Amino acid sequence: MKNESKDYSDVYREKEVRGLQKRLEKTRSALVFSGASILAGGILFYFMSDGLDNISLAMYLITGIILIVLGTASNRKPMRRLWLGVIALGIFWVADIVMDKSEFILRDNGLKMLVLSILLLAMKPAREAEIIRKDLHLS
């Protein structure tokens, strides 16, 4: 029976890898939850009385799918994926304002502000994940 003791650097690396995985999971969850919220909100708003028109529903669906795809691909560069998600949400928001749906502005902006806050709260774990990945020389 060999007496195998782990070196401090091995223990440290294992702990950092676990922390990296946890932070990547937080980032992925934030993006997927945001996308699912946009999808569910779009479908819910469509079936409400005086709901969305088909173009607005398509915008909700496309934005939700983009956020979910970014969430599934967020293992490599989580900060970049989050920023792309924020940009996609911003484009969606501006397009919605340009379409001039002023009677539904509170309903629509409430959902978008919730999603934006979720994405912004996920920035810290994503940044920490990139720092850990850089320190561990993982690419």
C-alpha positions in Angstrom: 0.0 0.0 0.0 1.4 3.3 -1.1 1.2 6.3 1.1 0.0 8.9 -1.3 -0.3 12.4 0.0 -1.5 15.2 -2.0 0.6 18.2 -2.6 -0.7 21.6 -1.6 -0.7 22.7 -5.2 -2.9 19.8 -6.2 -5.4 20.5 -3.3 -5.4 24.2 -4.2 -6.0 23.4 -7.9 -8.9 21.0 -7.2 -10.5 23.6 -4.9 -10.1 26.3 -7.6 -11.5 24.1 -10.3 -14.6 23.4 -8.1 -15.0 27.2 -7.6 -14.6 27.7 -11.3 -17.3 25.1 -12.1 -19.7 26.7 -9.5 -19.2 30.2 -11.0 -19.7 28.9 -14.6 -22.9 27.2 -13.4 -24.2 30.5 -12.0 -23.5 32.3 -15.2 -25.1 29.5 -17.3 -28.1 29.5 -15.0 -28.6 33.3 -15.2 -28.5 33.2 -19.0 -30.8 30.3 -19.3 -33.3 31.6 -16.7 -33.3 35.0 -18.4 -34.0 33.4 -21.8 -36.7 31.2 -20.3 -38.3 34.3 -18.6 -38.3 36.2 -21.9 -39.9 33.2 -23.7 -42.5 32.6 -21.0 -43.3 36.4 -20.8 -43.7 36.6 -24.6 -46.0 33.6 -24.7 -48.0 34.9 -21.7 -48.3 38.4 -23.1 -49.4 37.0 -26.5 -52.3 35.1 -25.0 -53.4 38.0 -22.7 -56.3 40.2 -23.9 -54.9 43.0 -26.0 -51.7 40.9 -26.2 -48.7 41.1 -28.5 -48.8 41.2 -32.3 -46.9 38.5 -34.2 -43.9 40.7 -34.8 -43.5 41.4 -31.0 -44.0 37.7 -30.2 -41.2 36.8 -32.7 -38.9 39.4 -31.1 -39.6 37.8 -27.7 -39.0 34.3 -29.0 -35.8 35.2 -30.8 -34.4 37.1 -27.8 -35.2 34.2 -25.5 -33.6 31.7 -27.8 -30.5 33.8 -28.2 -30.1 34.0 -24.4 -30.6 30.3 -23.9 -28.1 29.5 -26.6 -25.6 31.9 -25.0 -26.2 30.2 -21.7 -25.4 26.7 -23.1 -22.2 28.1 -24.7 -21.0 30.1 -21.7 -18.3 27.6 -20.5 -15.5 29.1 -22.6 -15.9 32.9 -22.2 -18.6 33.6 -19.6 -18.1 37.4 -19.5 -18.3 37.7 -23.3 -21.5 35.6 -23.3 -23.1 37.8 -20.6 -22.2 41.0 -22.5 -23.7 39.5 -25.7 -26.8 38.7 -23.7 -27.0 42.3 -22.4 -26.5 43.7 -25.9 -29.2 41.4 -27.3 -31.6 42.5 -24.6 -30.7 46.1 -25.3 -31.4 45.7 -29.0 -34.7 44.0 -28.2 -35.6 46.8 -25.8 -34.8 49.6 -28.3 -36.7 47.7 -31.1 -39.7 47.5 -28.8 -39.6 51.2 -28.0 -39.2 52.1 -31.7 -42.3 50.0 -32.4 -44.1 52.5 -30.1 -46.2 50.2 -27.9 -46.7 52.9 -25.3 -49.8 51.3 -23.7 -47.8 48.2 -22.7 -44.6 50.0 -21.6 -44.8 49.1 -17.9 -45.6 45.5 -18.6 -42.8 45.0 -21.1 -40.2 47.1 -19.3 -40.8 45.3 -16.0 -39.9 42.0 -17.5 -36.9 43.4 -19.3 -35.6 45.2 -16.2 -35.9 41.9 -14.2 -33.9 40.1 -16.9 -31.3 42.9 -17.1 -30.9 42.8 -13.3 -30.3 39.0 -13.4 -27.7 39.4 -16.1 -25.9 42.2 -14.3 -25.9 40.2 -11.0 -24.2 37.3 -12.9 -21.3 39.5 -14.0 -19.4 39.1 -10.8 -19.3 35.2 -10.8 -18.5 35.3 -14.6 -15.6 37.7 -14.0 -14.3 35.6 -11.1 -14.5 32.5 -13.4 -12.4 34.2 -16.0 -9.8 35.2 -13.4 -9.7 31.6 -12.0 -9.4 30.2 -15.5 -6.5 32.6 -16.2 -4.7 31.8 -12.9 -5.0 28.0 -13.5 -3.8 28.4 -17.1 -7.0 26.9 -18.5 -8.1 28.2 -21.9 
